Amino acid sequence: MVLDLNKEWINNVQTYRKCPHCQKGQLDTRVKRSFLVKYVFFWMDVKRYECNTCGKKSYIKREA
């Protein structure tokens, strides 16, 4: 049995974007997109997030 001692994935720290409305909270909660965005503008690579401080929802373009 071979043990893999390379455990970099355990210490991976997730980074979140700051809220564009309150500038304090983080956009860490995904929210369902509207019908229009999901099925008509499917080619736009955007995700919808909710701020954990103010509760506002924002569309954020996915980074490459």
Phi and psi restraints in degrees (range 20) as a CNS / XPLOR table:
assign (resid 1 and name C) (resid 2 and name N)
       (resid 2 and name CA) (resid 2 and name C) 1.0 -105.1 20.0 2
assign (resid 2 and name N) (resid 2 and name CA)
       (resid 2 and name C) (resid 3 and name N) 1.0 129.3 20.0 2
assign (resid 2 and name C) (resid 3 and name N)
       (resid 3 and name CA) (resid 3 and name C) 1.0 -98.2 20.0 2
assign (resid 3 and name N) (resid 3 and name CA)
       (resid 3 and name C) (resid 4 and name N) 1.0 132.6 20.0 2
assign (resid 3 and name C) (resid 4 and name N)
       (resid 4 and name CA) (resid 4 and name C) 1.0 -92.8 20.0 2
assign (resid 4 and name N) (resid 4 and name CA)
       (resid 4 and name C) (resid 5 and name N) 1.0 108.4 20.0 2
assign (resid 4 and name C) (resid 5 and name N)
       (resid 5 and name CA) (resid 5 and name C) 1.0 -88.2 20.0 2
assign (resid 5 and name N) (resid 5 and name CA)
       (resid 5 and name C) (resid 6 and name N) 1.0 0.7 20.0 2
assign (resid 5 and name C) (resid 6 and name N)
       (resid 6 and name CA) (resid 6 and name C) 1.0 -86.5 20.0 2
assign (resid 6 and name N) (resid 6 and name CA)
       (resid 6 and name C) (resid 7 and name N) 1.0 96.2 20.0 2
assign (resid 6 and name C) (resid 7 and name N)
       (resid 7 and name CA) (resid 7 and name C) 1.0 -115.6 20.0 2
assign (resid 7 and name N) (resid 7 and name CA)
       (resid 7 and name C) (resid 8 and name N) 1.0 50.8 20.0 2
assign (resid 7 and name C) (resid 8 and name N)
       (resid 8 and name CA) (resid 8 and name C) 1.0 -66.9 20.0 2
assign (resid 8 and name N) (resid 8 and name CA)
       (resid 8 and name C) (resid 9 and name N) 1.0 -28.4 20.0 2
assign (resid 8 and name C) (resid 9 and name N)
       (resid 9 and name CA) (resid 9 and name C) 1.0 -67.4 20.0 2
assign (resid 9 and name N) (resid 9 and name CA)
       (resid 9 and name C) (resid 10 and name N) 1.0 -21.8 20.0 2
assign (resid 9 and name C) (resid 10 and name N)
       (resid 10 and name CA) (resid 10 and name C) 1.0 -70.8 20.0 2
assign (resid 10 and name N) (resid 10 and name CA)
       (resid 10 and name C) (resid 11 and name N) 1.0 -38.2 20.0 2
assign (resid 10 and name C) (resid 11 and name N)
       (resid 11 and name CA) (resid 11 and name C) 1.0 -92.1 20.0 2
assign (resid 11 and name N) (resid 11 and name CA)
       (resid 11 and name C) (resid 12 and name N) 1.0 14.3 20.0 2
assign (resid 11 and name C) (resid 12 and name N)
       (resid 12 and name CA) (resid 12 and name C) 1.0 -70.2 20.0 2
assign (resid 12 and name N) (resid 12 and name CA)
       (resid 12 and name C) (resid 13 and name N) 1.0 118.9 20.0 2
assign (resid 12 and name C) (resid 13 and name N)
       (resid 13 and name CA) (resid 13 and name C) 1.0 -97.0 20.0 2
assign (resid 13 and name N) (resid 13 and name CA)
       (resid 13 and name C) (resid 14 and name N) 1.0 124.8 20.0 2
assign (resid 13 and name C) (resid 14 and name N)
       (resid 14 and name CA) (resid 14 and name C) 1.0 -79.3 20.0 2
assign (resid 14 and name N) (resid 14 and name CA)
       (resid 14 and name C) (resid 15 and name N) 1.0 134.0 20.0 2
assign (resid 14 and name C) (resid 15 and name N)
       (resid 15 and name CA) (resid 15 and name C) 1.0 -111.8 20.0 2
assign (resid 15 and name N) (resid 15 and name CA)
       (resid 15 and name C) (resid 16 and name N) 1.0 142.0 20.0 2
assign (resid 15 and name C) (resid 16 and name N)
       (resid 16 and name CA) (resid 16 and name C) 1.0 -122.8 20.0 2
assign (resid 16 and name N) (resid 16 and name CA)
       (resid 16 and name C) (resid 17 and name N) 1.0 155.9 20.0 2
assign (resid 16 and name C) (resid 17 and name N)
       (resid 17 and name CA) (resid 17 and name C) 1.0 -78.7 20.0 2
assign (resid 17 and name N) (resid 17 and name CA)
       (resid 17 and name C) (resid 18 and name N) 1.0 153.7 20.0 2
assign (resid 17 and name C) (resid 18 and name N)
       (resid 18 and name CA) (resid 18 and name C) 1.0 -80.6 20.0 2
assign (resid 18 and name N) (resid 18 and name CA)
       (resid 18 and name C) (resid 19 and name N) 1.0 151.8 20.0 2
assign (resid 18 and name C) (resid 19 and name N)
       (resid 19 and name CA) (resid 19 and name C) 1.0 -68.3 20.0 2
assign (resid 19 and name N) (resid 19 and name CA)
       (resid 19 and name C) (resid 20 and name N) 1.0 130.3 20.0 2
assign (resid 19 and name C) (resid 20 and name N)
       (resid 20 and name CA) (resid 20 and name C) 1.0 -73.5 20.0 2
assign (resid 20 and name N) (resid 20 and name CA)
       (resid 20 and name C) (resid 21 and name N) 1.0 -14.2 20.0 2
assign (resid 20 and name C) (resid 21 and name N)
       (resid 21 and name CA) (resid 21 and name C) 1.0 -88.6 20.0 2
assign (resid 21 and name N) (resid 21 and name CA)
       (resid 21 and name C) (resid 22 and name N) 1.0 -54.5 20.0 2
assign (resid 21 and name C) (resid 22 and name N)
       (resid 22 and name CA) (resid 22 and name C) 1.0 -100.2 20.0 2
assign (resid 22 and name N) (resid 22 and name CA)
       (resid 22 and name C) (resid 23 and name N) 1.0 -15.3 20.0 2
assign (resid 22 and name C) (resid 23 and name N)
       (resid 23 and name CA) (resid 23 and name C) 1.0 61.6 20.0 2
assign (resid 23 and name N) (resid 23 and name CA)
       (resid 23 and name C) (resid 24 and name N) 1.0 10.8 20.0 2
assign (resid 23 and name C) (resid 24 and name N)
       (resid 24 and name CA) (resid 24 and name C) 1.0 -114.1 20.0 2
assign (resid 24 and name N) (resid 24 and name CA)
       (resid 24 and name C) (resid 25 and name N) 1.0 -44.9 20.0 2
assign (resid 24 and name C) (resid 25 and name N)
       (resid 25 and name CA) (resid 25 and name C) 1.0 -78.9 20.0 2
assign (resid 25 and name N) (resid 25 and name CA)
       (resid 25 and name C) (resid 26 and name N) 1.0 173.9 20.0 2
assign (resid 25 and name C) (resid 26 and name N)
       (resid 26 and name CA) (resid 26 and name C) 1.0 -116.9 20.0 2
assign (resid 26 and name N) (resid 26 and name CA)
       (resid 26 and name C) (resid 27 and name N) 1.0 144.6 20.0 2
assign (resid 26 and name C) (resid 27 and name N)
       (resid 27 and name CA) (resid 27 and name C) 1.0 -88.4 20.0 2
assign (resid 27 and name N) (resid 27 and name CA)
       (resid 27 and name C) (resid 28 and name N) 1.0 87.7 20.0 2
assign (resid 27 and name C) (resid 28 and name N)
       (resid 28 and name CA) (resid 28 and name C) 1.0 -117.1 20.0 2
assign (resid 28 and name N) (resid 28 and name CA)
       (resid 28 and name C) (resid 29 and name N) 1.0 -4.2 20.0 2
assign (resid 28 and name C) (resid 29 and name N)
       (resid 29 and name CA) (resid 29 and name C) 1.0 -113.7 20.0 2
assign (resid 29 and name N) (resid 29 and name CA)
       (resid 29 and name C) (resid 30 and name N) 1.0 122.6 20.0 2
assign (resid 29 and name C) (resid 30 and name N)
       (resid 30 and name CA) (resid 30 and name C) 1.0 -78.2 20.0 2
assign (resid 30 and name N) (resid 30 and name CA)
       (resid 30 and name C) (resid 31 and name N) 1.0 144.0 20.0 2
assign (resid 30 and name C) (resid 31 and name N)
       (resid 31 and name CA) (resid 31 and name C) 1.0 -127.2 20.0 2
assign (resid 31 and name N) (resid 31 and name CA)
       (resid 31 and name C) (resid 32 and name N) 1.0 148.5 20.0 2
assign (resid 31 and name C) (resid 32 and name N)
       (resid 32 and name CA) (resid 32 and name C) 1.0 -61.8 20.0 2
assign (resid 32 and name N) (resid 32 and name CA)
       (resid 32 and name C) (resid 33 and name N) 1.0 141.7 20.0 2
assign (resid 32 and name C) (resid 33 and name N)
       (resid 33 and name CA) (resid 33 and name C) 1.0 -83.7 20.0 2
assign (resid 33 and name N) (resid 33 and name CA)
       (resid 33 and name C) (resid 34 and name N) 1.0 158.9 20.0 2
assign (resid 33 and name C) (resid 34 and name N)
       (resid 34 and name CA) (resid 34 and name C) 1.0 -73.1 20.0 2
assign (resid 34 and name N) (resid 34 and name CA)
       (resid 34 and name C) (resid 35 and name N) 1.0 164.2 20.0 2
assign (resid 34 and name C) (resid 35 and name N)
       (resid 35 and name CA) (resid 35 and name C) 1.0 -57.7 20.0 2
assign (resid 35 and name N) (resid 35 and name CA)
       (resid 35 and name C) (resid 36 and name N) 1.0 -44.0 20.0 2
assign (resid 35 and name C) (resid 36 and name N)
       (resid 36 and name CA) (resid 36 and name C) 1.0 -60.1 20.0 2
assign (resid 36 and name N) (resid 36 and name CA)
       (resid 36 and name C) (resid 37 and name N) 1.0 -47.9 20.0 2
assign (resid 36 and name C) (resid 37 and name N)
       (resid 37 and name CA) (resid 37 and name C) 1.0 -69.6 20.0 2
assign (resid 37 and name N) (resid 37 and name CA)
       (resid 37 and name C) (resid 38 and name N) 1.0 -39.3 20.0 2
assign (resid 37 and name C) (resid 38 and name N)
       (resid 38 and name CA) (resid 38 and name C) 1.0 -71.7 20.0 2
assign (resid 38 and name N) (resid 38 and name CA)
       (resid 38 and name C) (resid 39 and name N) 1.0 -41.3 20.0 2
assign (resid 38 and name C) (resid 39 and name N)
       (resid 39 and name CA) (resid 39 and name C) 1.0 -109.0 20.0 2
assign (resid 39 and name N) (resid 39 and name CA)
       (resid 39 and name C) (resid 40 and name N) 1.0 -24.4 20.0 2
assign (resid 39 and name C) (resid 40 and name N)
       (resid 40 and name CA) (resid 40 and name C) 1.0 -95.1 20.0 2
assign (resid 40 and name N) (resid 40 and name CA)
       (resid 40 and name C) (resid 41 and name N) 1.0 -43.6 20.0 2
assign (resid 40 and name C) (resid 41 and name N)
       (resid 41 and name CA) (resid 41 and name C) 1.0 -103.7 20.0 2
assign (resid 41 and name N) (resid 41 and name CA)
       (resid 41 and name C) (resid 42 and name N) 1.0 43.2 20.0 2
assign (resid 41 and name C) (resid 42 and name N)
       (resid 42 and name CA) (resid 42 and name C) 1.0 -63.4 20.0 2
assign (resid 42 and name N) (resid 42 and name CA)
       (resid 42 and name C) (resid 43 and name N) 1.0 -24.3 20.0 2
assign (resid 42 and name C) (resid 43 and name N)
       (resid 43 and name CA) (resid 43 and name C) 1.0 -74.4 20.0 2
assign (resid 43 and name N) (resid 43 and name CA)
       (resid 43 and name C) (resid 44 and name N) 1.0 -19.1 20.0 2
assign (resid 43 and name C) (resid 44 and name N)
       (resid 44 and name CA) (resid 44 and name C) 1.0 -78.5 20.0 2
assign (resid 44 and name N) (resid 44 and name CA)
       (resid 44 and name C) (resid 45 and name N) 1.0 128.9 20.0 2
assign (resid 44 and name C) (resid 45 and name N)
       (resid 45 and name CA) (resid 45 and name C) 1.0 -91.2 20.0 2
assign (resid 45 and name N) (resid 45 and name CA)
       (resid 45 and name C) (resid 46 and name N) 1.0 73.5 20.0 2
assign (resid 45 and name C) (resid 46 and name N)
       (resid 46 and name CA) (resid 46 and name C) 1.0 -122.5 20.0 2
assign (resid 46 and name N) (resid 46 and name CA)
       (resid 46 and name C) (resid 47 and name N) 1.0 149.3 20.0 2
assign (resid 46 and name C) (resid 47 and name N)
       (resid 47 and name CA) (resid 47 and name C) 1.0 -124.8 20.0 2
assign (resid 47 and name N) (resid 47 and name CA)
       (resid 47 and name C) (resid 48 and name N) 1.0 152.7 20.0 2
assign (resid 47 and name C) (resid 48 and name N)
       (resid 48 and name CA) (resid 48 and name C) 1.0 -109.0 20.0 2
assign (resid 48 and name N) (resid 48 and name CA)
       (resid 48 and name C) (resid 49 and name N) 1.0 129.7 20.0 2
assign (resid 48 and name C) (resid 49 and name N)
       (resid 49 and name CA) (resid 49 and name C) 1.0 -127.1 20.0 2
assign (resid 49 and name N) (resid 49 and name CA)
       (resid 49 and name C) (resid 50 and name N) 1.0 157.7 20.0 2
assign (resid 49 and name C) (resid 50 and name N)
       (resid 50 and name CA) (resid 50 and name C) 1.0 -116.5 20.0 2
assign (resid 50 and name N) (resid 50 and name CA)
       (resid 50 and name C) (resid 51 and name N) 1.0 137.1 20.0 2
assign (resid 50 and name C) (resid 51 and name N)
       (resid 51 and name CA) (resid 51 and name C) 1.0 -71.9 20.0 2
assign (resid 51 and name N) (resid 51 and name CA)
       (resid 51 and name C) (resid 52 and name N) 1.0 139.2 20.0 2
assign (resid 51 and name C) (resid 52 and name N)
       (resid 52 and name CA) (resid 52 and name C) 1.0 -82.6 20.0 2
assign (resid 52 and name N) (resid 52 and name CA)
       (resid 52 and name C) (resid 53 and name N) 1.0 -5.5 20.0 2
assign (resid 52 and name C) (resid 53 and name N)
       (resid 53 and name CA) (resid 53 and name C) 1.0 -105.7 20.0 2
assign (resid 53 and name N) (resid 53 and name CA)
       (resid 53 and name C) (resid 54 and name N) 1.0 -57.5 20.0 2
assign (resid 53 and name C) (resid 54 and name N)
       (resid 54 and name CA) (resid 54 and name C) 1.0 -95.2 20.0 2
assign (resid 54 and name N) (resid 54 and name CA)
       (resid 54 and name C) (resid 55 and name N) 1.0 -16.5 20.0 2
assign (resid 54 and name C) (resid 55 and name N)
       (resid 55 and name CA) (resid 55 and name C) 1.0 81.8 20.0 2
assign (resid 55 and name N) (resid 55 and name CA)
       (resid 55 and name C) (resid 56 and name N) 1.0 2.7 20.0 2
assign (resid 55 and name C) (resid 56 and name N)
       (resid 56 and name CA) (resid 56 and name C) 1.0 -72.9 20.0 2
assign (resid 56 and name N) (resid 56 and name CA)
       (resid 56 and name C) (resid 57 and name N) 1.0 149.1 20.0 2
assign (resid 56 and name C) (resid 57 and name N)
       (resid 57 and name CA) (resid 57 and name C) 1.0 -105.3 20.0 2
assign (resid 57 and name N) (resid 57 and name CA)
       (resid 57 and name C) (resid 58 and name N) 1.0 138.9 20.0 2
assign (resid 57 and name C) (resid 58 and name N)
       (resid 58 and name CA) (resid 58 and name C) 1.0 -137.0 20.0 2
assign (resid 58 and name N) (resid 58 and name CA)
       (resid 58 and name C) (resid 59 and name N) 1.0 145.9 20.0 2
assign (resid 58 and name C) (resid 59 and name N)
       (resid 59 and name CA) (resid 59 and name C) 1.0 -91.9 20.0 2
assign (resid 59 and name N) (resid 59 and name CA)
       (resid 59 and name C) (resid 60 and name N) 1.0 128.8 20.0 2
assign (resid 59 and name C) (resid 60 and name N)
       (resid 60 and name CA) (resid 60 and name C) 1.0 -123.9 20.0 2
assign (resid 60 and name N) (resid 60 and name CA)
       (resid 60 and name C) (resid 61 and name N) 1.0 131.3 20.0 2
assign (resid 60 and name C) (resid 61 and name N)
       (resid 61 and name CA) (resid 61 and name C) 1.0 -74.1 20.0 2
assign (resid 61 and name N) (resid 61 and name CA)
       (resid 61 and name C) (resid 62 and name N) 1.0 132.9 20.0 2
assign (resid 61 and name C) (resid 62 and name N)
       (resid 62 and name CA) (resid 62 and name C) 1.0 -68.5 20.0 2
assign (resid 62 and name N) (resid 62 and name CA)
       (resid 62 and name C) (resid 63 and name N) 1.0 136.4 20.0 2
assign (resid 62 and name C) (resid 63 and name N)
       (resid 63 and name CA) (resid 63 and name C) 1.0 -86.5 20.0 2
assign (resid 63 and name N) (resid 63 and name CA)
       (resid 63 and name C) (resid 64 and name N) 1.0 147.3 20.0 2
